[in-house]
């Protein structure tokens, strides 16, 4: 009997110690929105992680995660979240559902996981011109380096890399389209107060079942061709001639430094979809930006971002067999670079009225984001001035100029937080559109 008590005592002790190593976090939010027109202003619904669409009046979500640290540098994480919003689609969805692992150099997860918000939420495209926060996360598996890995430390040379495989489970033209993503960046930081990073992002839509051509190439050998960008299958009419699947990519350059302790980042993304873009024949298309962050986080302006987007060239003067581009559109994968009728990349490229095909991908945009604190009230301000020129085959599109503004002001902080959200669109062809929202949110545990 004494032995039994000892065993029970040790078991209970072990359970309590393990329980102490598990950290729990939870967050809930409820938002109500009113608009002066049928659809909300641009920044009310854009880059909202798929939690709000153009005609939503109510959005509610919760997310929770538990992290178990089984060593100093390694942990497991389980995340689960639910989402409901009205509008074009009214249903309860998973906001997140994933199992994650990390150690000193690796981040990995399987499932559906929201991406990290960068640049204090001021960027129009977050990580990259092709991969924004405009849609709900795709389910899949992800591996990426947690921090730069040095292969020549004395010379300050390191690299970052990622490999991700996703599936689509939405209603789209090619059912069960797969999405392959990888990235690789070289980093040089030998010089004090200076870091230079250059690299590549590569995305491919491939596989799935077409309503016209049936099951598309999806074997392991096909995946190898997708990974390496080899030519398409001649037996599949409509497959792109340049490579198997719908390829999108971006060359990236980042320069990080500090001036008077202000963090400064200068960035450039060049996007491409075929051979002409890969050899820069669609220059100057891309994203240009600068981000400045105040070392003190209690100022009227804590961070500032300016971005310039230009996508008018699209290799239109290209005389090679590659042809001209048609960003985010594709002949075979006709739902384009979207998920759940939301653009996966920068949201200034927009869908037609049926929310199916991209009808505006030739744009010039000046975007400014500012965050700070005024009278103890944290705020975020976004202002975008864009000229829309339509796209290939969109003869009915009326060119227009739009000024979009957005203010998120935290007006109450106590037992729960209250944010006031104001948005507006001013267009040269339509009447002004105004929207307002109130968000109640609380950290649950």
C-alpha positions in Angstrom: 0.0 0.0 0.0 2.8 2.4 0.9 4.4 1.7 -2.5 1.1 2.5 -4.2 0.9 5.9 -2.4 4.5 6.7 -3.5 3.6 5.8 -7.1 0.5 7.9 -7.0 2.3 10.8 -5.4 5.1 10.8 -8.0 2.6 10.5 -10.8 0.6 13.5 -9.5 3.8 15.5 -9.0 4.9 14.7 -12.6 1.5 15.8 -13.9 1.6 19.1 -11.9 5.1 19.8 -13.2 4.1 19.2 -16.7 1.0 21.3 -16.3 3.2 24.2 -15.1 5.1 23.9 -18.3 2.0 24.4 -20.4 1.1 28.1 -21.3 -2.4 29.0 -22.4 -3.5 32.0 -24.4 -6.9 33.0 -25.7 -8.4 36.0 -27.6 -12.0 36.8 -28.6 -13.4 39.6 -30.8 -16.8 40.9 -31.9 -17.2 43.6 -34.6 -20.2 45.4 -35.9 -20.0 47.4 -39.2 -22.3 49.9 -41.0 -21.7 51.3 -44.4 -23.2 54.1 -46.5 -23.3 51.7 -49.5 -23.8 48.0 -50.1 -20.1 47.2 -49.7 -17.8 48.6 -47.1 -14.8 50.9 -47.9 -11.7 49.2 -49.1 -9.7 49.1 -45.8 -12.7 48.0 -43.7 -12.6 44.6 -45.4 -9.1 44.3 -46.9 -6.2 42.5 -45.1 -8.6 41.3 -42.4 -7.4 37.7 -42.4 -10.6 36.5 -44.1 -12.7 37.5 -41.1 -14.7 40.2 -43.0 -15.8 40.5 -46.6 -17.1 43.4 -48.6 -20.7 43.1 -47.4 -20.2 42.0 -43.8 -22.0 43.7 -41.0 -21.0 41.3 -38.2 -17.8 39.4 -37.5 -16.9 37.3 -34.5 -13.9 35.1 -33.9 -12.0 33.5 -31.1 -8.6 31.8 -31.0 -6.8 29.9 -28.3 -3.5 28.1 -28.1 -1.6 25.9 -25.6 2.2 25.7 -25.7 4.2 22.9 -24.0 7.9 23.6 -23.5 9.7 20.3 -23.1 13.2 21.8 -23.2 14.8 25.2 -23.1 14.8 25.6 -26.9 11.9 23.3 -28.0 8.2 23.4 -27.7 4.9 22.1 -29.1 1.9 24.3 -29.7 -1.7 23.5 -30.4 -4.0 26.3 -31.8 -7.7 26.3 -32.4 -10.1 29.2 -33.4 -13.6 29.7 -34.7 -14.9 32.4 -37.1 -18.3 33.7 -38.2 -19.2 36.6 -40.4 -22.2 37.5 -42.5 -22.0 38.8 -46.0 -21.4 36.8 -49.2 -20.8 33.7 -47.1 -22.6 33.1 -43.8 -21.2 30.1 -42.0 -19.1 29.0 -39.1 -15.5 28.4 -40.1 -12.2 27.5 -38.6 -10.1 30.6 -38.1 -7.1 28.4 -37.1 -6.5 24.7 -36.3 -2.9 23.6 -36.2 -0.2 21.7 -34.4 3.1 23.4 -34.3 6.7 22.7 -33.3 9.7 25.0 -32.9 13.3 24.7 -31.6 16.3 27.0 -31.8 16.4 27.1 -35.6 13.1 25.6 -37.0 9.4 26.6 -37.1 7.0 24.0 -38.3 3.2 23.5 -38.3 0.6 21.3 -39.9 -3.0 22.6 -40.3 -4.4 26.1 -40.7 -2.4 28.8 -39.0 -2.7 32.6 -39.2 0.4 34.4 -40.4 2.4 36.8 -38.3 1.5 40.5 -38.8 4.6 42.5 -39.9 5.4 46.2 -40.0 3.0 46.9 -37.2 0.1 46.2 -39.6 0.9 49.2 -41.8 1.9 47.4 -45.0 -0.7 46.8 -47.7 0.9 43.3 -48.4 2.6 42.3 -45.2 5.2 39.7 -46.0 5.3 40.0 -49.8 3.4 41.4 -52.8 2.1 37.9 -53.5 1.2 36.8 -49.9 -0.8 39.2 -47.8 -3.2 38.9 -44.9 -6.2 39.4 -47.2 -7.6 35.8 -47.0 -8.1 33.1 -44.4 -5.0 30.8 -44.1 -4.8 27.8 -46.3 -4.6 24.3 -44.7 -1.3 22.6 -45.2 2.2 21.9 -43.8 5.0 24.5 -43.3 8.7 24.4 -42.5 10.8 27.6 -42.1 13.9 28.7 -40.4 13.3 30.5 -37.1 16.3 32.8 -37.5 19.2 33.3 -39.9 21.4 30.2 -40.2 25.1 31.1 -40.6 27.2 29.1 -43.1 30.2 31.6 -42.8 29.8 33.5 -39.6 33.2 35.3 -39.8 32.0 36.8 -43.1 28.5 37.6 -41.7 26.9 35.3 -44.3 23.7 33.5 -43.4 20.5 32.2 -45.1 16.7 31.9 -44.4 14.5 29.4 -46.1 11.0 28.0 -46.1 9.0 25.1 -47.7 5.2 25.0 -47.6 2.6 22.8 -49.2 -1.1 23.7 -49.1 -4.4 22.5 -50.4 -7.5 24.5 -51.3 -10.9 23.5 -49.9 -13.0 26.3 -51.3 -15.4 26.6 -54.2 -13.2 27.2 -57.2 -12.9 26.4 -60.9 -10.3 23.7 -60.5 -11.3 21.7 -57.4 -8.7 20.7 -54.9 -5.9 22.9 -56.4 -2.7 22.5 -54.5 -0.3 25.4 -53.7 3.4 24.9 -53.4 5.6 27.6 -51.8 9.3 27.9 -51.1 11.6 30.8 -50.3 15.3 31.3 -50.0 17.2 34.5 -48.9 20.9 35.2 -48.4 21.8 37.6 -45.6 24.9 39.7 -45.2 25.3 41.4 -41.8 29.1 41.7 -41.3 29.0 45.5 -41.2 27.8 47.0 -37.9 24.3 48.5 -38.0 23.7 47.1 -41.5 21.9 44.0 -42.9 21.4 43.2 -46.5 19.0 40.5 -47.6 18.3 39.3 -51.1 16.2 36.3 -52.1 13.3 34.7 -53.9 9.7 33.7 -53.2 8.1 31.0 -55.4 4.5 29.9 -55.5 2.8 27.4 -57.8 -0.9 26.4 -58.2 -1.0 22.8 -59.5 -2.9 19.6 -59.6 -6.6 19.4 -58.8 -9.6 18.5 -61.0 -10.6 20.7 -63.9 -14.3 20.7 -65.1 -13.0 20.6 -68.7 -9.8 18.5 -68.6 -10.5 16.2 -65.6 -7.8 15.3 -63.2 -4.7 17.3 -63.7 -1.1 16.1 -63.3 -0.6 15.4 -59.6 2.0 12.6 -59.2 5.2 12.8 -57.3 7.1 13.2 -60.5 4.8 16.1 -61.4 5.6 17.6 -58.0 9.3 17.5 -58.9 8.5 19.3 -62.1 6.5 21.9 -60.2 9.3 22.3 -57.7 11.9 22.9 -60.4 9.7 24.8 -62.8 9.9 22.4 -65.7 7.6 22.7 -68.7 3.9 21.7 -68.7 2.3 18.5 -69.8 1.6 18.5 -73.6 -1.3 16.1 -73.0 -3.2 18.7 -71.0 -4.8 21.3 -73.2 -4.7 24.7 -71.4 -1.6 23.9 -69.3 0.8 26.8 -69.3 3.5 26.4 -71.9 6.2 27.9 -69.6 6.0 25.5 -66.7 3.7 22.9 -65.2 1.1 24.7 -63.1 0.5 28.4 -62.5 3.8 29.9 -61.3 4.2 33.1 -59.4 7.4 34.5 -58.0 9.1 37.5 -56.5 12.7 38.6 -56.3 13.2 40.5 -53.0 15.7 42.9 -51.6 15.8 44.2 -48.1 18.2 46.7 -46.5 18.0 47.1 -42.7 19.8 49.7 -40.6 19.2 52.3 -37.9 19.5 56.1 -37.8 19.6 57.8 -34.4 18.2 54.5 -33.0 15.3 54.6 -35.4 14.9 51.2 -37.2 14.9 51.7 -41.0 14.1 49.1 -43.6 14.1 49.7 -47.3 12.5 47.0 -49.4 11.8 46.0 -53.0 9.7 43.1 -54.4 9.8 42.3 -58.2 6.9 40.0 -59.2 6.9 37.6 -62.2 4.7 34.9 -63.6 6.7 33.6 -66.6 10.1 33.7 -68.3 9.9 37.3 -69.3 9.3 38.4 -65.8 12.1 36.2 -64.4 14.6 38.0 -66.6 13.1 41.4 -65.5 11.4 42.3 -68.8 8.4 43.5 -66.8 10.5 46.1 -64.9 9.5 48.4 -63.2 6.6 46.3 -61.9 6.8 45.6 -58.2 6.6 46.9 -54.7 8.9 49.6 -53.3 8.8 50.6 -49.7 10.4 52.0 -46.6 9.5 51.3 -42.9 10.7 53.5 -40.0 10.1 52.5 -36.4 10.6 54.8 -33.3 12.7 53.2 -30.5 10.3 54.7 -28.0 6.8 53.1 -28.3 4.9 55.9 -26.6 4.9 58.6 -29.2 2.4 60.3 -31.5 4.2 58.5 -34.3 5.7 55.1 -33.4 6.0 53.7 -36.8 5.7 54.9 -40.4 5.5 53.0 -43.7 5.4 54.2 -47.3 4.8 51.8 -50.2 4.7 52.3 -54.0 3.1 49.6 -56.2 3.4 49.6 -59.9 2.0 46.7 -62.1 1.3 48.4 -65.5 4.1 47.0 -67.6 3.3 43.3 -67.4 5.8 42.6 -70.3 3.3 44.1 -72.8 6.2 45.1 -75.1 7.8 41.6 -74.8 8.3 40.1 -78.2 9.5 36.7 -77.1 7.4 33.5 -77.0 6.8 34.1 -73.3 4.1 36.6 -74.1 2.8 39.3 -71.8 1.6 38.8 -68.2 -1.8 38.9 -66.6 -1.1 39.1 -62.9 -3.0 36.8 -60.6 -5.1 35.4 -63.6 -4.5 32.0 -65.3 -6.2 30.3 -68.3 -6.3 26.9 -66.6 -6.7 27.8 -63.0 -9.4 30.3 -63.7 -10.2 31.2 -60.1 -6.8 32.8 -60.2 -4.5 33.7 -57.3 -7.4 33.7 -54.8 -8.8 31.7 -51.9 -12.5 31.9 -50.9 -13.0 34.7 -53.5 -10.3 36.8 -51.8 -7.0 37.9 -53.4 -4.0 36.1 -51.8 -1.6 38.9 -52.7 -1.7 42.6 -52.4 -5.5 43.5 -52.3 -5.2 46.5 -54.6 -5.5 43.9 -57.4 -9.2 43.2 -57.4 -11.9 40.8 -58.6 -14.8 41.5 -60.9 -18.4 41.9 -59.7 -18.9 38.1 -59.6 -15.8 37.8 -57.4 -14.5 35.1 -59.7 -11.9 36.6 -62.2 -9.4 39.3 -61.6 -10.5 42.3 -63.7 -8.1 45.0 -62.4 -4.4 44.2 -62.2 -2.8 47.2 -63.8 -2.4 49.6 -60.9 -0.3 52.5 -59.6 -0.6 53.0 -55.8 0.9 55.2 -53.2 0.2 53.8 -49.7 1.1 55.3 -46.3 0.6 53.7 -42.9 1.1 55.4 -39.5 0.7 54.1 -36.0 1.2 55.8 -32.6 -0.5 57.0 -29.5 -2.6 60.2 -29.2 -3.9 61.2 -25.7 -3.2 57.7 -24.5 -5.2 56.3 -27.3 -3.3 53.9 -29.7 -4.2 54.3 -33.3 -3.4 53.0 -36.8 -4.0 55.1 -39.9 -3.9 53.9 -43.5 -4.2 56.0 -46.6 -4.0 54.7 -50.2 -4.2 56.6 -53.4 -4.5 54.3 -56.4 -5.1 54.5 -60.1 -6.9 51.5 -61.6 -6.3 50.7 -65.2 -8.2 47.3 -65.5 -6.5 44.3 -67.0 -6.1 42.1 -70.1 -9.5 41.3 -71.6 -11.5 43.7 -69.3 -12.7 46.1 -72.0 -15.8 47.0 -69.9 -13.6 48.2 -67.0 -13.8 51.9 -66.4 -10.5 53.4 -65.4 -10.7 55.2 -62.1 -8.8 56.8 -59.3 -9.6 56.0 -55.6 -8.5 57.5 -52.3 -9.0 55.0 -49.5 -8.6 55.9 -45.8 -8.8 53.9 -42.6 -8.5 54.8 -38.9 -8.4 52.2 -36.1 -8.6 53.9 -32.7 -8.5 52.1 -29.4 -10.9 54.2 -27.4 -11.3 52.1 -24.2 -8.9 49.7 -22.4 -9.9 47.9 -19.3 -11.7 44.7 -18.7 -12.1 44.5 -22.4 -10.9 46.7 -25.3 -13.0 48.8 -27.6 -11.8 49.9 -31.0 -13.5 52.4 -33.3 -12.8 51.8 -37.0 -13.6 54.4 -39.6 -13.1 53.9 -43.4 -13.8 55.9 -46.6 -13.4 55.7 -50.3 -13.4 58.7 -52.6 -13.6 57.8 -56.3 -13.7 60.0 -59.5 -16.5 57.8 -61.0 -18.6 56.9 -57.9 -20.1 58.7 -54.9 -18.1 58.6 -51.7 -18.4 55.5 -49.5 -18.2 55.7 -45.7 -18.0 52.9 -43.2 -17.7 52.6 -39.4 -17.2 49.7 -37.1 -16.9 49.0 -33.4 -14.8 46.1 -32.2 -15.0 44.6 -28.7 -12.1 42.3 -27.9 -10.7 40.6 -24.8 -7.7 38.5 -23.9 -9.5 35.4 -22.6 -6.7 33.8 -20.5 
